[in-house]
Amino acid sequence: MRLLLSAFTPELGPLAEDPPLGWETATVGIGAVTAAVATVRLLVERQPEAVLFLGTCGRYDQRLALFECLCASEAIAISLEERRGGAYRPGLERIRWASTLPGPLPRHAVAVPPAITKTSEGAALLAPVAPAEHLELTGVFAACHAAGVPCGGALVVVNDVGPEAAAQWKANHAEGSRRLVEALRASGFFEGA
């Protein structure tokens, strides 16, 4: 059995009620810490052979198009204070987790800050790290890496990071999730599991 995760049920799109053969679904909550704890629990309870996280993300600039679907090549823990030089992490702290589950969509790095970036200035500071921002992926990837379970993330861009992000996300997240599931199904990804 393989496990499809999302922060909350709507981001599973039509798979929430009809998962592909050989897959189960679950939600892990919002934010990296909550997602990490929930993922560990699910790994222990369900013993999946692989994990794929489905979700929405924001774009920092025009490298990605709205409604573009992607696979995360890696999840990177980062904060605005680090980028501004007002904070640093101990040298031994791990901040990057690579995807270990091959995916059918274009691969991009994903920045995972501790909170949603709501300014254009913040988006510009984080853009050199990755083209997209998401909140849960470092937690999911960290848990899977620790357990030795192959993991990946498939995301869809539904908003620009900045002052209009919340309104754009509300308007676009359901359609984006539907398109992401459609892209994964069209690729034959689930049949190969």
C-alpha positions in Angstrom: 0.0 0.0 0.0 1.1 3.6 -0.8 -0.1 6.6 1.1 -1.5 9.9 -0.4 -1.3 12.7 2.1 -2.5 16.3 2.1 -2.8 19.1 4.7 -6.6 18.9 4.5 -9.1 16.9 2.6 -9.9 19.4 -0.2 -6.3 19.2 -1.4 -6.8 15.5 -2.2 -9.4 16.7 -4.8 -11.4 13.8 -6.2 -9.0 11.2 -4.7 -10.4 11.9 -1.2 -13.4 9.8 -2.0 -11.9 7.6 -4.7 -8.2 6.8 -4.1 -6.4 4.9 -6.8 -6.0 1.1 -6.4 -3.2 0.3 -4.0 -3.3 3.8 -2.4 -4.9 5.1 0.9 -5.4 8.7 1.8 -4.9 10.7 5.0 -4.5 14.3 6.1 -1.6 15.7 8.2 -2.8 19.2 9.2 -1.3 22.6 8.4 2.3 23.6 9.1 5.5 21.6 9.0 5.6 20.6 12.7 2.0 19.4 12.7 2.6 17.6 9.4 5.8 15.9 10.7 4.0 14.6 13.8 1.0 13.3 11.9 3.2 11.7 9.2 5.2 9.8 11.8 2.0 8.5 13.4 0.6 7.4 9.9 3.9 5.7 9.0 3.8 3.7 12.2 0.1 2.9 11.9 -0.2 2.1 8.2 3.4 1.0 7.2 3.2 2.4 3.6 5.8 1.4 1.1 5.8 5.1 -0.2 4.3 8.5 0.5 3.1 11.1 -1.9 2.0 14.5 -0.5 -0.5 16.5 -2.6 -1.0 20.2 -2.1 -1.2 23.7 -3.2 1.6 26.3 -3.3 2.3 29.9 -4.0 4.8 31.2 -6.6 7.5 33.8 -5.8 7.8 35.1 -9.4 7.0 34.2 -13.0 9.2 31.1 -13.2 6.0 29.1 -12.5 2.6 29.8 -14.1 -0.7 29.8 -12.1 -2.1 26.3 -12.1 1.2 24.8 -13.1 1.7 21.3 -11.6 5.1 20.3 -10.3 6.9 17.7 -8.2 9.1 18.9 -5.4 12.7 18.0 -6.1 13.5 19.0 -2.5 11.9 20.7 0.5 14.0 23.5 2.1 13.3 25.0 5.5 13.9 28.7 5.4 12.6 31.9 7.1 12.5 35.6 6.1 14.7 36.4 9.1 17.4 34.1 7.9 17.3 35.8 4.4 17.4 39.2 6.1 20.4 38.2 8.2 18.5 38.6 11.4 18.6 34.8 12.3 20.7 31.8 11.6 20.5 28.0 12.1 23.1 25.9 13.8 25.5 24.3 11.3 24.4 20.8 12.2 20.7 21.5 11.6 19.3 19.8 8.6 17.3 22.1 6.3 17.0 20.2 3.1 15.2 16.9 2.3 15.2 15.5 -1.2 12.3 13.8 -2.8 13.0 10.1 -3.0 9.9 9.0 -5.0 10.1 9.6 -8.7 7.3 11.7 -10.0 5.9 12.5 -13.5 5.8 16.3 -13.3 8.5 19.0 -13.8 10.7 19.1 -10.7 11.3 22.2 -8.7 12.7 23.0 -5.2 10.1 24.2 -2.7 10.8 26.7 0.1 9.0 25.9 3.4 8.9 28.9 5.7 7.3 28.7 9.2 4.4 30.9 8.1 2.8 32.3 4.9 4.8 35.1 3.3 2.4 38.1 2.8 4.6 40.8 1.4 6.2 41.4 -2.0 9.4 42.2 -0.3 9.4 38.9 1.5 8.6 37.0 -1.8 11.6 38.7 -3.4 13.9 37.7 -0.5 12.8 34.1 -0.7 12.7 33.7 -4.5 16.4 32.9 -4.8 15.9 29.8 -2.6 13.1 28.2 -4.7 10.3 29.2 -7.1 7.5 28.0 -4.8 6.4 28.3 -1.2 4.5 25.6 0.7 4.0 25.0 4.5 4.0 21.2 5.2 6.6 19.5 2.9 9.7 19.7 5.2 7.7 18.0 8.0 6.4 15.2 5.7 9.8 14.6 4.0 11.7 14.7 7.4 9.4 12.1 8.8 9.7 9.8 5.8 13.5 10.2 5.6 13.8 9.3 9.3 11.6 6.1 8.7 13.3 5.2 5.4 10.1 5.5 3.4 10.3 6.9 -0.2 8.5 10.2 -0.4 7.5 12.8 -2.9 5.4 15.9 -3.2 3.1 16.9 -6.1 1.9 20.5 -5.9 -0.1 23.0 -7.9 0.5 26.7 -8.0 -2.7 28.6 -7.0 -1.5 32.0 -5.9 1.2 34.6 -6.0 3.1 34.9 -2.8 2.4 38.4 -1.3 -0.4 40.6 -0.3 -3.1 39.0 -2.5 -2.1 35.4 -1.7 -5.0 34.6 0.7 -7.7 35.8 -1.7 -6.1 34.0 -4.6 -5.7 30.8 -2.7 -9.4 30.9 -1.6 -10.5 31.5 -5.2 -8.2 28.9 -6.8 -7.3 26.0 -4.4 -10.2 23.7 -5.3 -9.7 24.1 -9.0 -5.9 23.7 -8.6 -6.3 20.5 -6.6 -8.6 19.1 -9.3 -6.1 20.0 -12.0 -3.2 18.4 -10.0 -5.1 15.1 -9.7 -6.0 15.2 -13.4 -2.4 15.7 -14.3 -1.2 12.8 -12.1 -3.9 10.5 -13.5 -3.1 11.5 -17.1 0.6 10.8 -16.6 -0.2 7.2 -15.6 1.6 7.7 -12.3 -1.0 5.8 -10.2 -1.1 2.8 -12.5 2.7 2.3 -12.1 2.4 2.1 -8.3 
